[in-house]
Amino acid sequence: MTTFVDRVELHVAAGNGGHGCASVHREKFKPLGGPDGGNGGRGGDVILVVDQAVTTLLEYHHSPHRKATNGQPGAGDNRSGKDGQDLVLNVPDGTVVLDKDGNVLADLVGQGTTFVAGQGGRGGLGNAALSSARRKAPGFALLGEPGEARDIVLELKTVADVALVGYPSAGKSSLISVLSAAKPKIADYPFTTLVPNLGVVTAGSTVYTIADVPGLIPGASQGRGLGLEFLRHVERCSVLVHVLDTATLESDRDPVTDLDIIEEELRQYGGLEDRPRIVVLNKVDIPDGQDLADMIRPDLEERGYQVFEASAVARLGLKELSFALAGIVAEARAAKPKEEATRIVIRPKAVDDAGFTVIYDEAEDVYRVRGEKPERWVRQTDFNNDEAVGYLADRLNRLGVEDRLMKAGARAGDGVAIGSEENAVVFDWEPSMMAGAEMLGRRGEDHRLEAPRPAAQRRRDRDAERDDPQREFDEFDPF
């Protein structure tokens, strides 16, 4: 049964915004008291939060589909819908969030660090919020926006100060078990360690973490063996410790060759050239191991390595090694720049930035309008309501979409698509959309809310309509 997972694909979906309500206030002796439709609630966000009590992504391996709750629709009497509840997902410290193309979206390090993986949809405005001096009684409301849905990849990169690297069965698990209180699996066959093991070491006044990660073999940087599953976990470490087996039973191996092979894999992986290295000649409690250590130590020191001899079984050389690592970790921590307080970066828009673009798509033979506002307004529009469509036309016209279409060469009857190719609203453009009210008359004014006309006025209007000669022509002309 899988107990440790350090890479998962997660499908997140934020909550949809609730629809606004179109309602007219009614009460005794005042049947039409004006619009009172409430706004829809906001959809819930999907939020990743670092929790140091979580050490694996196993939970998301078993249930990779996560969705926040939707916002509730508005109601009459100016009652707004309830907001959707945010979905908080706890992840381990050191989790990297990537999109499907491998681009890094966030690097979550430190307790409480958050990242909004899915933004909840906005709630639609009710007709009470849409009313104005020109539009006294809107007969429509805005729809809620759909929540953001996307696929992300979570990768766990172990957060440790020291990484033990080396061939399988070099003794890394044994070393971490005696240097710290960690209890990794130890056996005399290769690839005993299949998951990273973390331990906490105290040396004097310095406390640091040490990671025992899966062993390397030639070709690991290209994914052979445990490959990248290993290398991912050494990226954050401040110092690399080469654990060399001086008592290997394999005739075609020797410690110096093992070191060269591992260094070549680290070089091909990249990004680790600046990390200090220490070499530990392990298993010197065995006579042949001590003899081999004495032979190769001068060569390693000539290369510039700081060399230690150790034995996890006989507990030899452990104190010197732990204090040497503590000194290097302390220097690395001191060299790191102090974390600055969170700053708000303001990037003002260009003066000539209209917030949208108009590009002619030759393949589809349409003028494609892209921009946050136009696309959001389209999502909020109920196209079954003519008044709502006219309101959308007014908004697009005020934004300058019609002027931009004219400059781009669009003519009456040309196709216009608002949105992406996968989810666009396409219509035939008519440049006479200067004000949607012209198409719908006095849109937004409910004549039922006005004072009734006197009976005499109603009779005069009927007589004038009956005596209108143009009306008689329209009714009886066969053409």
Disulfide bonds with the S-S distance in Angstrom:
none
